[in-house]
Each structure stands twice: as C-alpha cells, then as structure tokens.
Amino acid sequence: MSLEQEIAKRRTFGIISHPDAGKTTLTEKLLLFGGAIQKAGAVKSSKIKDHARSDWMEIEKQRGISVATSVMGFNYEDVKINLLDTPGHQDFAEDTYRTLTAVDSVIMVIDCVKGVEIQTEKLMEVCRMRSTPVICFINKLDREGRDPFELLDEIEEKLSIKVRPLSWPISMGKTFKGVYSLYEKSLHLFTPSKTTVEEGIEVKDITDSLVDDYVGESNARQLRADIELIEGVYPDFDVNEYLNGRVAPVFFGSAVNNFGVKELLDAFIRLAPQPVPRETSVRIVEPEEKKFSGFIFKIHANMDPKHRNRIAFLRICSGKFERGNNYFHVRQDKSLRFSNATAFMAQDRETVEEAWPGDIVGIFDTGNLKIGDTLTEGEKLMYTGIPSFSPEIFKEVVNMDAMKTKQLEKGLLQLMEEGVAQLFTYELGKRKVVGVVGALQFEVIQFRLKNEYNATVQFVPQNIYKACWISSKNPQKLAEFIESKQRHIARDKDDKLVFMAESRGWLQMVQDNFPDIEFHFTSEF
Ligand code: G4P
C-alpha cells in the first residue's frame, strides 16, 4: 500500500467527557465493534473509580495497567482506528490536554441527565485552541434526561461551538423508543440490553406511515414536529465546517445498551479527518511527505525504582517510521537508534516494524526523550502546540536532606519531563515551586522522589493564584516590569518568564497598571 493509502485509511482520535458520562463504556463498545476485544468488561480496569480518589497508589497502579489501553488500535471496515485514551481522573487533566495534541479529532460524550459538566468545558477549550473537529455523543437516553433541544443549546452556549443534530431521540427514559437518523433517513428502534445491532429500518422520509407503526402515533407526531424545528433552526450539515472545528454533529444513544454506537462509528469513519497537516516551528508538515517526522506527547514512567526506563509515546506525523532506523532528535541535536518500538493494538503491545502517519508508537527510553520532543530524518523542525497551562495549586519544594541535593535535582527534572507537574524557579533566591492541576500529584511526587531518587522533600503551600507567562513588544517595559515585580518573577522549565500572581484581583490590578505587558495563561502564545 502506498503512503497516501496508508494515511487515507487512518483515523486517530480521543474520547473526552466528564467522569461518569460513559467514556469507558463507549470505548468498550467501539472495541467490540472493531473485534479488538471479545467480551464486555475488558476495558474497565483502566477506569479510576471514585473510591480510589484519595488513594493515589491505587490510581498509579491503575495508570500502570492503563498503559496497555493508552492507545487502542483496531480495524473497522477498511479503516485503521487509533483511539487514544485520556485519564478520567481530573487530577491528571494535564495528561489529557497533551493527549489531545496527538489526535486529529475528538468524540465528546455528554450525559443527557447532567448536560455539559465542568471537565467537558475545560477539555473543549483545548479542542477549540487547535480547531479540533468534535463529534458529540449524548449518552444515557435510557434515563429520564433533559430536553434534547435544551441540551443542544447548552452545548452551544457553554462549549462555544455550533451543533447540528444528525440523529434525534424518540422520547427518553422508560418510554425511550429509539432514534431517527437524519443522516441516513432511517429509524433505529431501541431494545434495552441489546448486545447485537440490527440494521436500521429505512423510511422514505419522516412522513412515512412506517414511523407511526413502529413508534406510535403520538411519538411520531412529536418526532415530525422536532425534525421540522431542527430543519428550520439548524443550517444543513456542512462537513467542512465540522472539519474546521466550527460545527459539532450530534448523535444520541445509550452506550451501555449498545444503542446508537454503531451509527456513531459508521458516521465517524466517514466524517472524521484522516491524519492532518501539522504546524512546526518552521513550516507546516504534510503527512504525505516521504520523510518521517513525529513528536512525543506522553511519557509513562516505570514505577519500579530498579528499572528507570519509561515509555515515550510518539505520534507519527509524516512519512514512514521503521524500527531499527536512526532518527534525528532535534532538541538534543543528535541521531538516536530506535530498535525497541512497540505498536499498540487494543490491549496488547507488539513490536512494530513500521508505522504510518496517525499511528502511535511506544518507545522504551532511558532518559533521552521528554514531552514535546520532535524526531525527524534530519530536518531541524519542532512540532508546536503542546502547551503548558497554568497550574492551579502551588507549593514550594523544601529539601529535607542536604546530602541528597543532586538526587533531588535529578528527580525533579525527570518528573517534570514526564509532565507530572510544572516547576517554577524564582529569580530571587532560586526557590523552587511546583504547580499542579490536582492535589494528588504532590503525594505522587513526594513518594516517587523518595522511592526512585532517595530524596526527601516537604511541600509548603504558597499563596499563588495563577502562573502567567509574560511577554512584551517593548523590551524596555518588560525589563521595568521585572524590576518592579522581582519577588514574583520565576522561570518555567524552558526558561520562559513567568509572573506568579497572588490573587485574581491583584492580577487584574497589575494588568491594568502595566498595559504594555502581555499576560498569558498557557506557555504557548
Ligand atoms: P466514564 O468512563 O466516562 O467515567 O464512565 P463509564 O463508562 O464508566 O460510565 C459511568 C456509569 O454510567 C457506569 O455505571 C456505566 O455503566 C453507566 N452508563 C454508561 N452508559 C450508560 C447508558 O447509556 N445508560 C445508563 N443508564 N448508564 C450508562 P456504574 O454504575 O458507575 O458502573 P458499572 O457498575 O455499571 O460498571
């Protein structure tokens, strides 16, 4: 098969949702359709359950298990699908943000009872930054949920994206009858706990009396009124608008009942983009380019202190990756040999001989790679778009064992490279402050520093509201600002200047007082 054909048959995507909306269940059903797993329940082990919320060891263990399910490759019809898993636990949200940089599109799951929840809003923000195409799946229609029109309005409002329903529910909860596919003009009837999926019933159009026969007169009347409203209110579905991240097609279903999932998957393989061109520091790289290039978006450490190797996840962006070849590590300006690469197929890992744009390859690494690194066949370019977001909780790292300073430095550096947390070093006094999204990370860091690097630390809470990356078109003004706010200026891991704001009000005041300074909430601007 040619490079172009390999690219055309690939779809690399992620599923995002607020915890409990049904991401794991949907993942599992998709894998069942792809024949990648044989029975339900196989994916559950990767799920971090509520009861483990305060037990991070348990979470890490589960994260360990979930390496296998981090990337699930499977074939459906003639399409090679790469599904990238994202951690459900919000304390690991940064992991999810980064994973979203490696996908070409996203399926967003929304619980029809709860509507748009906070985690979905945050994840959608990341999608919007990159104009990632989003398909929306409204789940749990077997429950008494909110009015579908109301849900669509909420998505548009809270997620700032236009929607276009491509299927429509007929009633809900106990009286849920099924969905009408506006996309295929067919009726799909719901039977609870169905494990196999029958083809939809084709109808001429919505006026077909078959509709009344199958769902009853009153439901049919309501459906016709709803469809009329949809056709009147929403413009026709335009696939380019979807591909540009401006419109999200919406499907309804019930993942646990395997209902609406096949329709979703069928539409997905037809609509979702094949691997797309990507921006680098110097130019846009097309997947069809003959020369290989890719970037590292995730690093998973081995919890065993005796084996400090880790798995780096490489997204292939152009050309063909071949095991055993030497590739150019742009940041380190040197050539590396990759003899130990694995592909991810559902829950198994297997040695990979070659991989194509859209594929994810796991590379065993002993410390050469970090998140954001680019590999090429020699060209000096760096993939962009792997931003750090301002953390939400900040604590100063205090070294409790002066004899182990070196180990601490090394440990901190490596954990930061894995993306466990962000480190800010103050200009004055070189104080080190760690920032995280979820409080659990502090326990993880403390434990791992002790366990893997034999360094003992304590954390002292800091009164910091946000870390803002700063810049200015006027170097003189920037220097003046740094001078006047010296005590609050730090550097991030890449030596970028950061202003550590103590409160929202104070930040606002500082912004007003220094109009020449730009304050950014992500490291890429
Ligand atoms: P998540 O990965 O997004 O966190 O959600 P997950 O799939 O684990 O689903 C959360 C809960 O919602 C699960 O119940 C799951 O069975 C249920 N669920 C998923 N899809 C549907 C649906 O279409 N209808 C209904 N009624 N429920 C659905 P649980 O009790 O937390 O777990 P379990 O004991 O069933 O495994």
Boltz pocket constraint, residues with backbone or C-beta under 6 A from the ligand:
constraints:
  - pocket:
      binder: B
      contacts: [[A, 17], [A, 18], [A, 19], [A, 20], [A, 21], [A, 22], [A, 23], [A, 24], [A, 25], [A, 26], [A, 47], [A, 88], [A, 139], [A, 140], [A, 141], [A, 142], [A, 143], [A, 253], [A, 254], [A, 255], [A, 256], [A, 257]]
      max_distance: 6.0
